Structure formats: C-alpha cells, structure tokens
Amino acid sequence: MPKNMKNTSTLGIGCLLATGLTLSLRENANAEFVLSGFSGVSSAFNSNLHLHENNGTDLTFHDASYKTRDFESPLYYGGRLTYFLDRQSPWGFGLEFFHSKVYLDEGSSVHVTGTRNGAPVNDTEPVSNTFYDFNCSHGLNYLTADTFYRFFLGPPDGKSFLTRIQPYLGLGLGITIPHVEVELANQPRFEEYEFGGLGVQAMAGVSFAITKHIQLFTEYKFTYADLDKLDFSTGATSGNITFNSMANHLIFGASYRF
C-alpha cells in the first residue's frame, strides 16, 4: 500500500465489499444488524514525538502534550455496522469508521534531545521553537474491524424494562488514516492524507432500546495508534514524524436495529 493516500479508491472498494457482505448475511432471517452513528469527546495522553529531517535534524520531544479540540470544526463523528449471529446471540462483528483529532501543544516546553542541523541538543525548550503547527485536524481517522459481546439483563425477546438495557464490551483492530498537517519554523506548510499504521480500540458501553428498532447508547473507548514515519515535504526540507497516539473517548449515539 502506498504511503500517501491521494484518493479514496481503496475505501470505495472496501465499502462495496462491505455492502455485498451485508446483503449476503442478511439472507439469514435470524441475523440482527445494528447501524449506528455517534459523536463525542476525547482526551489524548502525553507521548514522545520524534522529528527527522534531511538537513541533519533528528529530535525527540519527550512527553509532548496534545489537544483534541472536539468542539471545533471538523467535529468528532463516527459510524458502525454490527452483525449479530442471531437476535439471541451475545456475539457481534462489525465495521467501524470514526474521525478523531489530535493537535501538538506548541505552547508547552518539553525536554528535547538529539541533533538540530547536525548540532547536539539536550535541553528544555518551547515546542514552538521547532513547530509552528503539527496536527491531524482533518482526522486521525480509524477504520477497524470490531468484535462485540453483549449482555442480556432480561429475556432477549421479553418486554421487561431490564430487557431494554444492554451493556456490551468490544475490541477493534484496523488502520489509521491521519491528515498530516506540518508547519516547521520558517518553512512552508504541508498537508496530506497518509496511511498511518496500526489502530487498536477497546470499548465498553450500554445501549437503551427506545423502540423495537431504535436504540440510544453511550460508550467509553480507549484507542492506540502507531503513527510511524508520517512523511512531509516543506520546500527544500523533507522528513518524517513518529509518535504513538493514545486517547480516552466518551461517545454518544443512536442505532437502528433491523
């Protein structure tokens, strides 16, 4: 797979395959599908950020901090299609896409080690000395295949109040597609979608059935993204950025069961 994601043909093929799989599985009359949409908020953990440039700069920003700015456009959003083996089965399998964001906190000062233009660096300095901006504001996007286990608090086909409440756990594994935006000191800005690497999520949530087909739900997620060597080119300078993004998420959404 190429490093840079210059078009969405791969995602288009994936959507077609997912649609075909859905239609095929739907032939099982006992199967249950849940189509969900959601939004939410997230909070990113601190982590080291590594900057490599072709001019002799090779720096590590230790314990750098990040912001998520979920209430600024573009907003946090996501969607999921889940297939349960039948309406009484606790096991479900799904495809999920969600758009989160991450911004390097350029206003902070951190310990920086390595070399800058070939000269050694080992000091605490403002991040803004190097980065005017670094973010994935148009998405640290996740595309994952998920597995769910749901808990029935009452008979699956019962009419009690407890039947409407359904806790669940889940795990997801897939890829990340970050929109890399880099502006280094005294350099032109770079923006491009790229293939970011492995994306993992773990979630725990609870849904509440409003009607036979409509559910509301809330969910906690923990996500991990291995963002290895995100390439950039700003005029005469090119290089890459590596960091691991970990975050807590709290989402709210609605589902349609069919």
Sequence and secondary structure as in RCSB ss.txt:
>XXXX:A:sequence
MPKNMKNTSTLGIGCLLATGLTLSLRENANAEFVLSGFSGVSSAFNSNLHLHENNGTDLTFHDASYKTRDFESPL
YYGGRLTYFLDRQSPWGFGLEFFHSKVYLDEGSSVHVTGTRNGAPVNDTEPVSNTFYDFNCSHGLNYLTADTFYR
FFLGPPDGKSFLTRIQPYLGLGLGITIPHVEVELANQPRFEEYEFGGLGVQAMAGVSFAITKHIQLFTEYKFTYA
DLDKLDFSTGATSGNITFNSMANHLIFGASYRF
>XXXX:A:secstr
  SB  SSHHHHHHHHHHHHHHHHHTTSTT EEEEEEEEEEEEE  EEEEEEETTS EEEEEEE EE  TTSSS 
 EEEEEEEESSTT SEEEEEEEEEE  EE TTSEEEEEEEETTEEEEEEEEGGGTEEEEE TT EEEEEEEEEEE
  SS TT  SHHHHEEEEEEEEEEEEEEEEEEEETTS  EEEEB  EEEEEEEEEEEEESSSSEEEEEEEEEEEE
EEEEEEEEETTEEEEEEEEEEEEEEEEEEEEE 
